[in-house]
Amino acid sequence: MIQSRQQFSSRILNWLDIVAITAWGVLLLSYWLTGKLGLLIHPRYFGLSVIAGFGLLVVGALGGRQLMRSHPVSVRHFTLFPPGWMSSLLLATACLGLLVTPQPFASHTALQRGINEPLALTRSQPQTFRANAQPEARSLIDWVRTLDVYPEPDAYAGQKVKVQGFVVHSPEMPDQYLTISRFAITCCAADAYPVGLPVKLQQSRRAYPPDTWLEVEGKMVTENLQNKRQLTIQAKSLKPISEPKNPYAY
Amino acid sequence: MNQLSSGFTLFLSLLVEAIPFLLLGVLLSGLMLLFIDERKLIAHLPRNPLLAALAGSSIGFLFPVCECGNVPVARRLLMQGASAPVAIGFLLAAPTINPIVIWATWTAFRDQPEIVVLRVVFSLFIATLIGWVFSAQADLRPLLQPAVAAAIPQSQVPPSTPESSRLLQSGTFLLAQPGKPIRMDTTELQATLVASSTTSKPLSDRLQLLVANTIQEIRELGGVLVLGSLVAAVIQVAIPRELILSLGQGPVTSIIAMLTLGAVVSICSTVDAFFALSFAAAFTSGSLLAFLVFGPMIDLKGLALMLTIFRGRAVIYLFALAAQLTFLLTLFVNLQIS
């Protein structure tokens, strides 16, 4: 009696493992198919996640076949937690991932991750530097990288600018300024760091609430903000746009 | 609410990025366990203690295992007659010195290649040095758990007779005595049996074992990965940024914080680079290195496993030596390089 109950519970545990692993395979593939992978990781690594998704399904299927044939190769590893905990944890996480869509980072996180600090602190090294003949073709992150290499704001005075990003209301700046920002990632959302440029408006920034996506056109000027000279966009037009499918910059 | 949603995104992104590497690491280590004959390997290792320590540290390349897999392998190596420098070098370096871990670290720190290089160099250096130090103890047995000590062949020559495998079996069995609720032996036993009779087992049996092994490893390591990602996400969103920065920008405090985190968060070395990455914005390079070098060598989970090989005293030596060396090397990085 006791033995059969033990057998029963170990069978349940074995199946729990299989279900948890399969659920993760399903989660990875569903993120891929619904285009949500871009919210989490750099496109460079999409392939790996997709292969892993299929791999987990195969492992799950092979394990399931072993159990169906009822000769489970039952071995228990050294475990830190009681049996079943880890697979339940994996399964619960996968279900959560399937049910709740991850949200891209927004202005709150940008402030928390220090959008107002010099880039040196947010990211130890600039990655690429593209000299661009047409300043208005630079994206926001191109601007920030260019500025990182040659930080004198006056060098860019009068250049045309056209960038897209979301609005951050930085508490340190006067009401007439907002920060247009994006998150840049190199690997996954864990290392997302915010980049941004101040935008000088004709009116109060309350017309553009935080997290609104805008296309800002204007020209570059130098302003004295937070006691330092900063490259600032003098806005000519601000056009609301819809949030891009892939909100991060690379 | 904002906090919660960005914490959730961070948590999921760590998992989605890390799971492919975890799967790859588990599959490869399973393959190696089933298809490499360790005894032949041991027979070819150098005898000079320093070279042996270096060789032991480098054979991690043949066994891409996390820190949870390397303890059973190190124990088997010892029982099969590998010298102390080999076993200790392997124990400390194998989780880091292997292709999957290096690839994952490169993935995470692509724009700071010095972290990838220094991680490998420091791990090799520390593991070799500690392995070499332990070679001063000619007879390792007083430092080992009695059951392991009893299983070491007297001659220190790799055994090849059938007796030795019976000896191994009894040695492994003894460890599962009452009062030691550690049940790792079945897998290990199987792996040993398989490894020692590679020719006798049909391929299909070995593949069955591979599948079973893969499932268990994914469950255990994946579970710890989930917990580790949770810790990373909570630290990132719940602790005020000023506190993290004041801790993370100090050359000494940042290293101490990351050493502690490395010891507490028992995240698998294949994916710990992604965990470290989430701290890259706020912490010094030296402290990230400290986490990446020290974490795989010793952590809470590894400690419990190490106590199945060594007596407490030896584990304390290992722990103290590894922590001090990591601290000094990474402090040097903080003060001189970055």
HADDOCK unambig.tbl for C-alpha pairs under 7 A between the chains (distance, minus, plus):
assign (segid A and resid 17 and name CA) (segid B and resid 215 and name CA) 6.99 0.50 0.50
assign (segid A and resid 17 and name CA) (segid B and resid 219 and name CA) 6.65 0.50 0.50
assign (segid A and resid 40 and name CA) (segid B and resid 9 and name CA) 6.87 0.50 0.50
assign (segid A and resid 40 and name CA) (segid B and resid 13 and name CA) 4.54 0.50 0.50
assign (segid A and resid 41 and name CA) (segid B and resid 13 and name CA) 6.16 0.50 0.50
assign (segid A and resid 41 and name CA) (segid B and resid 17 and name CA) 6.55 0.50 0.50
assign (segid A and resid 48 and name CA) (segid B and resid 20 and name CA) 6.06 0.50 0.50
assign (segid A and resid 49 and name CA) (segid B and resid 16 and name CA) 6.76 0.50 0.50
assign (segid A and resid 49 and name CA) (segid B and resid 17 and name CA) 6.98 0.50 0.50
assign (segid A and resid 49 and name CA) (segid B and resid 20 and name CA) 5.76 0.50 0.50
assign (segid A and resid 52 and name CA) (segid B and resid 20 and name CA) 4.89 0.50 0.50
assign (segid A and resid 52 and name CA) (segid B and resid 23 and name CA) 6.98 0.50 0.50
assign (segid A and resid 59 and name CA) (segid B and resid 211 and name CA) 6.77 0.50 0.50
assign (segid A and resid 62 and name CA) (segid B and resid 211 and name CA) 6.97 0.50 0.50
assign (segid A and resid 63 and name CA) (segid B and resid 211 and name CA) 6.33 0.50 0.50
assign (segid A and resid 63 and name CA) (segid B and resid 212 and name CA) 6.78 0.50 0.50
assign (segid A and resid 73 and name CA) (segid B and resid 209 and name CA) 6.62 0.50 0.50
assign (segid A and resid 73 and name CA) (segid B and resid 212 and name CA) 6.08 0.50 0.50
assign (segid A and resid 75 and name CA) (segid B and resid 186 and name CA) 5.78 0.50 0.50
assign (segid A and resid 75 and name CA) (segid B and resid 187 and name CA) 5.74 0.50 0.50
assign (segid A and resid 76 and name CA) (segid B and resid 183 and name CA) 6.62 0.50 0.50
assign (segid A and resid 76 and name CA) (segid B and resid 184 and name CA) 6.45 0.50 0.50
assign (segid A and resid 76 and name CA) (segid B and resid 186 and name CA) 6.73 0.50 0.50
assign (segid A and resid 76 and name CA) (segid B and resid 187 and name CA) 6.97 0.50 0.50
assign (segid A and resid 77 and name CA) (segid B and resid 183 and name CA) 6.20 0.50 0.50
assign (segid A and resid 77 and name CA) (segid B and resid 184 and name CA) 4.55 0.50 0.50
assign (segid A and resid 77 and name CA) (segid B and resid 187 and name CA) 6.57 0.50 0.50
assign (segid A and resid 78 and name CA) (segid B and resid 182 and name CA) 6.10 0.50 0.50
assign (segid A and resid 78 and name CA) (segid B and resid 183 and name CA) 5.23 0.50 0.50
assign (segid A and resid 78 and name CA) (segid B and resid 184 and name CA) 4.22 0.50 0.50
assign (segid A and resid 86 and name CA) (segid B and resid 219 and name CA) 6.05 0.50 0.50
assign (segid A and resid 86 and name CA) (segid B and resid 220 and name CA) 6.11 0.50 0.50
assign (segid A and resid 86 and name CA) (segid B and resid 223 and name CA) 4.75 0.50 0.50
assign (segid A and resid 87 and name CA) (segid B and resid 219 and name CA) 5.65 0.50 0.50
assign (segid A and resid 87 and name CA) (segid B and resid 223 and name CA) 6.83 0.50 0.50
assign (segid A and resid 89 and name CA) (segid B and resid 223 and name CA) 6.29 0.50 0.50
assign (segid A and resid 90 and name CA) (segid B and resid 222 and name CA) 6.97 0.50 0.50
assign (segid A and resid 90 and name CA) (segid B and resid 223 and name CA) 5.87 0.50 0.50
assign (segid A and resid 102 and name CA) (segid B and resid 8 and name CA) 6.67 0.50 0.50
assign (segid A and resid 102 and name CA) (segid B and resid 9 and name CA) 5.11 0.50 0.50
assign (segid A and resid 103 and name CA) (segid B and resid 5 and name CA) 6.34 0.50 0.50
assign (segid A and resid 103 and name CA) (segid B and resid 6 and name CA) 6.93 0.50 0.50
assign (segid A and resid 103 and name CA) (segid B and resid 9 and name CA) 6.28 0.50 0.50
assign (segid A and resid 105 and name CA) (segid B and resid 6 and name CA) 5.78 0.50 0.50
assign (segid A and resid 108 and name CA) (segid B and resid 2 and name CA) 6.88 0.50 0.50
assign (segid A and resid 112 and name CA) (segid B and resid 241 and name CA) 6.64 0.50 0.50
assign (segid A and resid 121 and name CA) (segid B and resid 281 and name CA) 6.83 0.50 0.50
assign (segid A and resid 122 and name CA) (segid B and resid 281 and name CA) 5.11 0.50 0.50
assign (segid A and resid 123 and name CA) (segid B and resid 281 and name CA) 5.70 0.50 0.50
assign (segid A and resid 127 and name CA) (segid B and resid 111 and name CA) 6.55 0.50 0.50
assign (segid A and resid 187 and name CA) (segid B and resid 107 and name CA) 6.80 0.50 0.50
assign (segid A and resid 187 and name CA) (segid B and resid 108 and name CA) 5.76 0.50 0.50
assign (segid A and resid 188 and name CA) (segid B and resid 13 and name CA) 5.93 0.50 0.50
assign (segid A and resid 188 and name CA) (segid B and resid 14 and name CA) 6.96 0.50 0.50
assign (segid A and resid 188 and name CA) (segid B and resid 17 and name CA) 6.73 0.50 0.50
assign (segid A and resid 189 and name CA) (segid B and resid 10 and name CA) 5.72 0.50 0.50
assign (segid A and resid 189 and name CA) (segid B and resid 13 and name CA) 5.64 0.50 0.50
assign (segid A and resid 190 and name CA) (segid B and resid 10 and name CA) 5.14 0.50 0.50
assign (segid A and resid 190 and name CA) (segid B and resid 13 and name CA) 6.50 0.50 0.50
assign (segid A and resid 190 and name CA) (segid B and resid 14 and name CA) 6.33 0.50 0.50
assign (segid A and resid 190 and name CA) (segid B and resid 277 and name CA) 6.82 0.50 0.50
assign (segid A and resid 190 and name CA) (segid B and resid 278 and name CA) 4.76 0.50 0.50
assign (segid A and resid 191 and name CA) (segid B and resid 277 and name CA) 5.99 0.50 0.50
assign (segid A and resid 191 and name CA) (segid B and resid 278 and name CA) 5.17 0.50 0.50
